[in-house]
Amino acid sequence: MYKLLILLFTFSFAVENKSIALVTKSKGNALYKKNQSVDGDKKLKLGTKLFPNDLIKTGPDGLAIFVFLDDKSQIKVQKNSEMYLRGNIDKGQIQKEISMNNGLFKASINSQKSGAFTIVTPTSVASVKGTEFWVVSKGEEGGDQFFGLSGLVEVRNKKSNRITRVTKSKTAISRPDGSLELRATRAGELPADEQSEGGGAGSGSSGSKEIRIKFEDSSGNQKDLIIKTVE
């Protein structure tokens, strides 16, 4: 079983080079490309720092997990997915956005102190204050599905501007034609939660890895964020 342990954390921080998230696990074909970089795709690894407008891509066997550095909100990107990581730092908080072309991810979003966590697809815009849910996006022609696991997700269809609210055990279906349906989640409908077992980048034979990230608070004091991944 994969566990993520956050051992020390401070909410008032200035991140080195303004990174906003950190990769805590990757497996298989999991790649990223820096914003405006002319270089090719690079392999995601344990400890890779992610910055605004970085592109994340996973292949048929790919998996990537990353956490935002201000509040430990976690995104688990499943296979065959492509998304841009958006966001900026404002008064010690990260304004978070995922711009998703297609694919599948599971989000565990902690309560947002300012603004909302936003997911943008070709069909929909979803706003989250704090909750756990799945997103399945099939691109411009296929539309989206939002599966509520806890909390509340507000989903707006871009074409019709219709809005619905997804709660636990509910599914919203947002279609390119403007329709927006909310219904109970059906048995066996939830996506399979791919586990990060064995062989992944950063998995290590010792079963445990540690990442240290330096922070500086408003008084200039240095603090550490220590992340341990345990298999």
JOMOWO-V692733 format. One line per field, one symbol per residue. phi: phi as a letter, one per 40 degrees, with the letter a starting at -180 (. if undefined). psi: psi as a letter, one per 20 degrees, with the letter a starting at -180 (. if undefined). A space follows every 50 residues. Layout:
phi: ???
psi: ???
This chain:
phi: .cbbbccaabcbabcdggcbaacbaaagcbbabcdgcccccbccbdgccb bdgccbbbccbcaabbbcccagdbbbcccfbaabcbiacbfgbccbabbb cahaabbbbcdccagbcbbbbcbbbbbbciababbbbbgcccgbbbbcba gabcbbccccgcbbbcbdgbbbbbbcchcabbacccdgcccccccccggc dgcgccgabbbbbcbbcccgccbbbbbbbbc
psi: ppqppohpqpioqoppjkqirppiqqqbnorrpqpjqiraqqpprpippq rpjqpppqahjqpppqqqihjjpppopaqlqpqporrrpoljqpopppop grbpqppnprpphpaqpppprhhrpppphorprqpopkahhiaqppophr bpppppphgijqqrppapjqppopqhiiqopprqpqpjhqqpnpqlppiq pjhqhiipqpppppqpaijjpprpoppppp.
